[in-house]
Amino acid sequence: MSTSHVLLGLLAAGSQHGYELKRAHDTRLPRAKPLAFGQVYATLGRLQRDGLVVSAGQEREAGPDRTAYTLTDQGRAALTGWLAAVEPPMPYVTSALFTKVAVALLVADLNAARSYLVAQARAHTERLRELTAVKTAPASSLADVVAVDYVIAHLDADLRWLRTTLARVADWHREVHP
């Protein structure tokens, strides 16, 4: 995720200060990792340095001064370019799940690998149930449903892969130990 571009996108709706941007991120991207305040302000500093945002004034609401930021024309162009760029599929497998299964198989302890695969499949199935409940809850927002659909699709793919791997391990074990 490009924090810079997400903040530019949030600023496209109008001027906001760091606290509002953090709250908007966490609300509008409900299944994304929440942003830290330090990350928001550091990113705003870089965006301002690069001419993509400018200070739109300060306000004080029962606390310290808060600087509001707004997009520049250059910032709007950067956002438009980012949104138009197609994301390439990931060239490498960077999943902790894949790495753990691969290492378990390298160790050649098939019983441990099978136990891990079964336990992981159970955990994925349980998470799928939880997310399906969130998706069908009456209070779910469109952002929640879209985010949950994304997570469910990935969990489902992982679960299919876990089951396929478990079957391959069983087939291999039968071939090696008839």
C-alpha positions in Angstrom: 0.0 0.0 0.0 1.2 3.5 -0.8 0.4 5.6 2.2 1.2 8.7 0.3 -1.3 7.9 -2.4 -4.0 6.9 0.1 -3.6 10.3 1.9 -3.7 12.1 -1.5 -6.9 10.2 -2.2 -8.4 11.2 1.1 -7.4 14.8 0.6 -9.2 14.8 -2.8 -12.4 15.2 -0.8 -11.1 18.5 0.7 -8.7 19.9 3.2 -8.0 17.9 6.3 -5.5 17.8 9.1 -3.5 14.7 10.2 -5.9 13.5 12.8 -8.8 13.6 10.3 -6.8 11.8 7.7 -5.9 9.0 10.1 -9.5 8.7 11.2 -10.7 8.7 7.5 -8.2 6.1 6.6 -9.2 3.8 9.4 -12.9 4.3 8.7 -12.8 4.0 4.9 -10.3 1.2 4.8 -11.8 -0.9 7.6 -9.8 -4.1 7.1 -6.5 -2.4 6.3 -3.8 -2.1 9.0 -4.6 1.2 10.9 -2.1 4.0 10.3 0.0 5.3 13.1 -0.2 9.1 13.7 3.5 9.4 13.3 3.2 7.7 9.9 0.5 10.2 8.8 2.5 13.2 9.8 5.8 11.9 8.4 4.0 11.2 5.1 2.3 14.6 5.0 5.8 16.2 5.5 7.1 14.3 2.5 4.1 15.2 0.4 4.5 18.8 1.3 8.2 18.7 0.6 7.5 17.2 -2.8 4.9 19.8 -3.6 1.9 17.4 -3.7 0.1 19.1 -0.7 0.3 22.5 0.9 -0.8 23.8 4.2 -4.3 25.2 4.1 -4.2 26.9 7.5 -4.4 26.0 11.1 -7.2 25.4 13.5 -7.4 24.9 17.2 -10.1 22.6 18.7 -9.6 22.3 22.5 -6.0 21.2 22.0 -2.9 22.0 20.0 -2.9 23.8 16.7 -3.8 21.5 13.8 -2.5 22.2 10.3 -4.9 21.3 7.5 -3.5 20.2 4.2 -4.9 20.4 0.7 -3.9 18.9 -2.6 -1.9 20.9 -5.1 -2.4 20.4 -8.9 0.7 18.3 -8.9 -0.7 16.2 -6.1 -4.0 15.7 -8.0 -2.0 14.7 -11.1 0.1 12.2 -9.0 -3.1 10.7 -7.6 -4.7 10.4 -11.0 -1.6 8.7 -12.4 -1.4 6.3 -9.5 -5.1 5.4 -9.8 -4.7 4.8 -13.6 -1.6 2.5 -13.2 -2.4 -1.2 -13.3 -0.9 -3.1 -10.4 1.3 -5.9 -11.7 0.7 -9.4 -10.1 3.2 -10.1 -7.4 6.4 -11.6 -8.8 7.3 -13.5 -5.7 5.5 -15.5 -3.0 5.8 -13.4 0.1 3.3 -15.3 2.3 4.3 -16.4 5.8 1.9 -19.3 5.3 3.7 -20.5 2.1 7.1 -20.2 3.7 6.1 -22.1 6.8 4.6 -25.0 4.8 7.7 -25.1 2.5 10.1 -25.2 5.4 8.0 -27.9 7.2 8.2 -30.0 4.0 12.0 -29.4 3.8 12.4 -30.7 7.3 10.8 -33.9 6.0 8.7 -34.5 9.0 5.5 -35.3 7.2 3.5 -35.9 10.3 4.3 -32.4 11.6 3.7 -30.9 8.1 0.3 -32.7 7.9 -0.7 -31.6 11.4 0.3 -28.0 10.6 -1.7 -28.1 7.3 -4.8 -29.4 9.0 -4.6 -26.9 11.9 -4.0 -24.0 9.4 -7.0 -25.1 7.3 -9.2 -25.1 10.4 -8.0 -21.6 11.3 -8.7 -20.4 7.8 -12.2 -22.0 7.9 -13.0 -20.3 11.2 -11.8 -17.0 9.9 -14.0 -17.4 6.8 -17.0 -18.0 9.1 -16.3 -14.9 11.1 -15.9 -12.7 8.0 -19.1 -14.1 6.4 -20.9 -13.0 9.6 -19.4 -9.5 9.2 -20.4 -9.4 5.6 -24.0 -10.3 6.2 -24.5 -8.2 9.3 -27.2 -5.5 8.7 -24.9 -2.7 9.9 -22.1 -3.5 7.4 -21.1 -0.6 5.2 -20.2 -1.0 1.5 -16.5 -0.5 2.5 -16.8 -3.3 5.0 -18.4 -5.6 2.5 -15.9 -4.9 -0.3 -13.0 -5.3 2.2 -14.4 -8.6 3.5 -15.0 -9.9 0.0 -11.3 -9.2 -0.7 -10.2 -11.0 2.4 -12.6 -13.9 1.9 -11.3 -14.4 -1.7 -7.7 -14.6 -0.4 -8.5 -16.9 2.5 -10.5 -19.1 0.1 -7.5 -19.3 -2.2 -5.2 -20.2 0.7 -7.6 -22.8 1.9 -7.8 -24.5 -1.5 -4.0 -24.4 -1.7 -3.7 -25.9 1.9 -6.1 -28.7 0.9 -4.2 -29.4 -2.4 -0.9 -29.4 -0.5 -2.3 -31.8 2.1 -3.5 -34.2 -0.7 0.0 -33.9 -2.4 1.7 -34.8 0.9 -0.6 -37.8 1.3 0.1 -38.9 -2.3 3.8 -38.5 -1.9 3.8 -40.4 1.4 1.9 -43.3 -0.2 4.4 -43.4 -3.1 7.5 -43.3 -0.8 6.1 -45.6 1.9 3.8 -48.1 0.0 
